[in-house]
Amino acid sequence: MRSAASSSCSRASRMARWRSRSVRTPNATTGLGLTIPALWWTGSSLPAPGPPVLDVGCGTGIAARQFQAAGCRVLGVEPDSRMADFARPSGVEVDVATFEAWDLAGRTFDAVIAGQA
């Protein structure tokens, strides 16, 4: 079993190949663009699986889908079950809860996002 220190170093070196930047995405509803931060892989191919991202208040999953398209594994937390039901068919995994009451259940995330429409 690896020590916590070697595990942290391994994760840090793996994540060193990711860099942050903003991307402009088309918005199908308004025709206008939406600028969101995204993680982009600087290597020739995406690692599998990509980094875990938590989307707080994910709503219908607009931002979550953009991060998934960039290769990230996204979990959304959304208090409105109707919004969560709308996001799920597009492939977004959603826990229905307020962020304050949500159970982390031992999961870890490399990034936390909170997109807003």
C-alpha positions in Angstrom: 0.0 0.0 0.0 1.4 3.4 -0.9 1.9 6.1 1.7 -0.3 9.2 1.7 2.8 11.3 0.7 3.6 9.2 -2.3 -0.1 9.2 -3.3 -0.2 13.0 -3.1 3.0 13.4 -5.2 1.6 11.0 -7.8 -1.6 13.0 -8.0 0.3 16.3 -8.2 2.5 15.1 -11.1 -0.6 13.7 -12.9 -2.5 16.9 -12.5 0.6 19.0 -13.6 -0.4 18.1 -17.1 -3.7 19.9 -16.8 -4.0 23.6 -17.2 -6.9 26.0 -16.7 -8.3 28.3 -19.4 -11.6 29.8 -20.4 -13.5 28.5 -23.4 -16.4 30.1 -25.3 -19.2 27.7 -26.0 -22.3 28.2 -28.2 -25.6 28.5 -26.3 -28.3 26.7 -28.2 -31.1 28.6 -26.6 -30.0 32.2 -27.1 -27.4 31.8 -29.9 -25.0 33.8 -27.7 -21.8 32.3 -26.3 -21.2 31.3 -22.7 -17.7 31.7 -21.3 -16.8 29.1 -18.7 -13.5 28.0 -17.1 -12.5 24.5 -18.2 -9.7 22.1 -17.6 -7.8 21.1 -20.8 -5.4 18.3 -21.2 -2.0 19.5 -22.5 -0.9 16.1 -23.7 -1.8 14.3 -26.9 -4.7 12.4 -25.5 -7.0 12.5 -22.5 -6.3 10.3 -19.5 -9.0 7.9 -18.6 -10.7 8.6 -16.4 -10.3 12.4 -16.3 -10.2 14.5 -13.1 -13.3 14.5 -10.9 -15.2 17.8 -10.8 -18.0 18.8 -8.5 -20.7 21.1 -9.9 -22.5 22.8 -7.1 -26.0 23.9 -8.0 -25.7 22.2 -11.4 -29.3 23.0 -12.5 -29.9 21.4 -15.9 -26.2 20.5 -16.3 -25.1 23.1 -18.8 -21.7 23.7 -17.2 -21.3 20.0 -16.2 -21.7 18.9 -19.8 -18.9 21.3 -20.9 -16.6 19.8 -18.3 -17.6 16.3 -19.4 -16.8 17.2 -23.0 -13.3 18.3 -21.8 -12.8 14.8 -20.4 -13.7 15.4 -16.7 -15.9 13.2 -14.5 -18.6 15.4 -13.2 -20.9 15.0 -10.2 -23.6 17.6 -9.8 -25.3 18.6 -6.5 -28.7 20.2 -7.1 -31.5 21.0 -4.6 -34.3 20.9 -7.2 -35.2 17.4 -8.2 -36.9 18.6 -11.4 -33.7 20.3 -12.6 -31.7 17.1 -11.7 -34.2 15.0 -13.7 -33.6 17.3 -16.6 -29.7 17.0 -16.3 -29.5 13.2 -15.9 -30.6 12.2 -19.5 -27.6 14.1 -20.9 -25.3 12.0 -18.8 -24.7 14.2 -15.8 -24.7 12.3 -12.5 -26.7 14.4 -10.0 -27.2 14.1 -6.2 -30.4 15.9 -5.1 -29.6 17.9 -2.0 -28.6 21.4 -0.9 -24.8 21.7 -0.8 -24.9 22.4 3.0 -26.8 19.1 3.6 -25.1 17.0 0.9 -23.0 14.0 2.0 -19.6 13.9 0.5 -19.4 10.2 1.4 -15.6 10.1 1.2 -15.4 11.3 -2.4 -12.7 13.7 -3.5 -12.7 16.3 -6.3 -9.9 18.1 -8.1 -12.1 21.1 -8.9 -15.4 22.6 -7.6 -17.4 24.7 -10.0 -20.6 26.8 -9.6 -21.9 27.9 -12.9 -24.8 30.4 -13.1 -27.2 31.2 -15.9 
